[in-house]
């Protein structure tokens, strides 16, 4: 999973594959497989990129 998240950079938009209710979040950082994402209503969440493959959003 980490390889899929390797392309994520600060400012990119993503969705969490298991929590669509969180909406579209913006990547804050991606360091050592830990991706920090700021979701509109949920706030900042640190995601273990080795376990969860975030879905990039290109059409928002």
Backbone as a printed PyTorch tensor [residue, N CA C, xyz], in Angstrom:
tensor([[[  0.8110,  -1.1980,   0.0000],
         [  0.0000,   0.0000,   0.0000],
         [  0.8530,   1.2610,   0.0000]],

        [[  2.0050,   1.1860,   0.6390],
         [  2.8530,   2.3620,   0.7500],
         [  3.2250,   2.9020,  -0.6210]],

        [[  3.4590,   2.0230,  -1.5940],
         [  3.8430,   2.4650,  -2.9340],
         [  2.7410,   3.2910,  -3.5790]],

        [[  1.4920,   2.9360,  -3.3440],
         [  0.3830,   3.6760,  -3.9230],
         [  0.2880,   5.0810,  -3.3380]],

        [[  0.6250,   5.2230,  -2.0790],
         [  0.5620,   6.5290,  -1.4250],
         [  1.8140,   7.3670,  -1.6600]],

        [[  2.8510,   6.7790,  -2.2370],
         [  4.1180,   7.4860,  -2.4340],
         [  3.9650,   8.7180,  -3.3280]],

        [[  2.9840,   8.7130,  -4.2160],
         [  2.7960,   9.8570,  -5.1170],
         [  2.0960,  11.0310,  -4.4390]],

        [[  1.5380,  10.8090,  -3.2570],
         [  0.7780,  11.8640,  -2.5940],
         [  1.7110,  12.9360,  -2.0490]],

        [[  1.3930,  14.1780,  -2.3800],
         [  2.1990,  15.3190,  -1.9580],
         [  1.2820,  16.3540,  -1.3130]],

        [[  1.8370,  17.2110,  -0.4570],
         [  1.0190,  18.2540,   0.1620],
         [  0.2360,  19.0480,  -0.8760]],

        [[ -1.0360,  19.2690,  -0.5540],
         [ -1.9150,  20.0130,  -1.4510],
         [ -2.8030,  19.1280,  -2.3040]],

        [[ -2.4160,  17.8590,  -2.4860],
         [ -3.2410,  16.9510,  -3.2990],
         [ -4.5260,  16.6130,  -2.5530]],

        [[ -5.5720,  16.3340,  -3.3220],
         [ -6.8650,  15.9630,  -2.7540],
         [ -7.0340,  14.4520,  -2.7940]],

        [[ -7.6090,  13.8980,  -1.7130],
         [ -7.7820,  12.4480,  -1.5980],
         [ -9.1050,  12.1100,  -0.9110]],

        [[ -9.4930,  10.8640,  -1.0770],
         [-10.6190,  10.2890,  -0.3330],
         [-10.1000,   9.0790,   0.4270]],

        [[-10.7120,   8.8190,   1.5730],
         [-10.3950,   7.6020,   2.3240],
         [-11.3100,   6.5110,   1.7760]],

        [[-10.7780,   5.3470,   1.3960],
         [-11.6040,   4.3200,   0.7560],
         [-12.6820,   3.7290,   1.6650]],

        [[-12.5090,   3.8130,   2.9840],
         [-13.4850,   3.2310,   3.9080],
         [-14.3760,   4.2630,   4.5830]],

        [[-14.1010,   5.5320,   4.3660],
         [-14.8640,   6.5890,   5.0450],
         [-15.2500,   7.6840,   4.0580]],

        [[-16.1160,   7.3640,   3.1320],
         [-16.5390,   8.3560,   2.1380],
         [-17.2550,   9.5330,   2.7940]],

        [[-17.8310,   9.3130,   3.9860],
         [-18.5390,  10.3910,   4.6870],
         [-17.5870,  11.5070,   5.1390]],

        [[-16.2760,  11.2330,   5.1580],
         [-15.2990,  12.2570,   5.5160],
         [-15.1260,  13.2740,   4.3950]],

        [[-15.5670,  12.9310,   3.1890],
         [-15.4450,  13.8400,   2.0540],
         [-14.0450,  13.8450,   1.4670]],

        [[-13.7510,  14.9080,   0.7430],
         [-12.4490,  15.0560,   0.0920],
         [-11.5160,  15.7920,   1.0440]],

        [[-10.3660,  15.1890,   1.2980],
         [ -9.3820,  15.7940,   2.1840],
         [ -8.1680,  16.2870,   1.4150]],

        [[ -7.4230,  17.1700,   2.0410],
         [ -6.1990,  17.7020,   1.4360],
         [ -4.9960,  17.1580,   2.1960]],

        [[ -4.0490,  16.6030,   1.4490],
         [ -2.8340,  16.0650,   2.0520],
         [ -2.0210,  17.2100,   2.6450]],

        [[ -1.6280,  17.0480,   3.9080],
         [ -0.7960,  18.0340,   4.5950],
         [  0.6730,  17.6230,   4.5570]],

        [[  0.9130,  16.3050,   4.7270],
         [  2.2890,  15.8020,   4.6740],
         [  2.2700,  14.3100,   4.3800]],

        [[  3.4110,  13.8140,   3.9170],
         [  3.5740,  12.3980,   3.6050],
         [  5.0150,  12.0370,   3.9560]],

        [[  5.1940,  11.5180,   5.1740],
         [  6.5410,  11.2480,   5.6740],
         [  6.6030,   9.8250,   6.2120]],

        [[  7.5040,   9.0370,   5.6720],
         [  7.7250,   7.6880,   6.1720],
         [  6.4990,   6.7890,   6.1480]],

        [[  5.6500,   6.9740,   5.1470],
         [  4.4630,   6.1370,   5.0320],
         [  3.2850,   6.6170,   5.8600]],

        [[  3.4670,   7.7030,   6.6020],
         [  2.3790,   8.2830,   7.3870],
         [  1.8890,   9.5340,   6.6640]],

        [[  0.6200,   9.5020,   6.2730],
         [  0.0420,  10.5930,   5.4930],
         [ -0.9290,  11.3620,   6.3830]],

        [[ -0.6780,  12.6490,   6.5510],
         [ -1.5910,  13.4980,   7.3140],
         [ -2.5160,  14.1860,   6.3280]],

        [[ -3.8240,  14.0180,   6.5680],
         [ -4.8350,  14.5700,   5.6690],
         [ -5.8020,  15.4180,   6.4860]],

        [[ -6.1500,  16.5810,   5.9750],
         [ -7.1330,  17.4430,   6.6160],
         [ -8.4670,  17.2780,   5.8900]],

        [[ -9.4360,  16.6580,   6.5730],
         [-10.7680,  16.4580,   6.0110],
         [-11.6760,  17.5830,   6.5010]],

        [[-12.6230,  18.0460,   5.6630],
         [-13.4350,  19.2270,   5.9720],
         [-14.1560,  19.1670,   7.3260]],

        [[-14.8390,  18.0890,   7.6190],
         [-15.6250,  18.0100,   8.8500],
         [-14.9490,  17.1840,   9.9330]],

        [[-14.0320,  16.3180,   9.5500],
         [-13.3880,  15.4080,  10.4960],
         [-12.1240,  16.0020,  11.0800]],

        [[-11.4640,  16.8690,  10.3410],
         [-10.2080,  17.4690,  10.7950],
         [ -9.0110,  16.6820,  10.3200]],

        [[ -7.8730,  16.9060,  10.9750],
         [ -6.6330,  16.2460,  10.5600],
         [ -6.6020,  14.8100,  11.0660]],

        [[ -6.2870,  13.9180,  10.1420],
         [ -6.1740,  12.4990,  10.4400],
         [ -4.8180,  12.0270,   9.9210]],

        [[ -4.1010,  11.2750,  10.7430],
         [ -2.8420,  10.6640,  10.3060],
         [ -3.1470,   9.2290,   9.9130]],

        [[ -2.8210,   8.8900,   8.6760],
         [ -3.1580,   7.5800,   8.1090],
         [ -1.8910,   6.7870,   7.8570]],

        [[ -1.9170,   5.5360,   8.2780],
         [ -0.7950,   4.6240,   8.0440],
         [ -0.8880,   4.1480,   6.5980]],

        [[ -0.0400,   4.6880,   5.7490],
         [ -0.0550,   4.3690,   4.3270],
         [  0.3140,   2.9300,   4.0150]],

        [[  0.8460,   2.2110,   4.9960],
         [  1.1570,   0.7890,   4.7890],
         [ -0.0920,  -0.0630,   4.8900]],

        [[ -1.1630,   0.5040,   5.4590],
         [ -2.4050,  -0.2570,   5.6580],
         [ -3.5670,   0.2510,   4.8180]],

        [[ -3.5660,   1.5430,   4.5130],
         [ -4.6760,   2.1580,   3.7920],
         [ -4.1480,   2.8510,   2.5430]],

        [[ -4.7330,   2.5330,   1.3970],
         [ -4.3810,   3.2000,   0.1370],
         [ -5.4040,   4.3110,  -0.1160]],

        [[ -4.9900,   5.5430,   0.0870],
         [ -5.8800,   6.6730,  -0.1770],
         [ -6.1190,   6.8050,  -1.6710]],

        [[ -7.2840,   7.3550,  -2.0010],
         [ -7.6760,   7.4750,  -3.4020],
         [ -7.4940,   8.9270,  -3.8490]],

        [[ -6.5600,   9.1930,  -4.7650],
         [ -6.3890,  10.5590,  -5.2550],
         [ -7.6410,  11.0620,  -5.9760]],

        [[ -7.9360,  12.3480,  -5.8190],
         [ -9.0890,  12.9670,  -6.4650],
         [ -8.5480,  14.0050,  -7.4390]],

        [[ -8.8560,  13.8270,  -8.7100],
         [ -8.3460,  14.7400,  -9.7380],
         [ -9.4440,  15.6020, -10.3530]],

        [[-10.7020,  15.3050, -10.0490],
         [-11.7990,  15.9910, -10.7230],
         [-12.6510,  16.8330,  -9.7800]],

        [[-12.0860,  17.2600,  -8.6720],
         [-12.8670,  18.0340,  -7.7000],
         [-12.8780,  19.4960,  -8.0340]]])
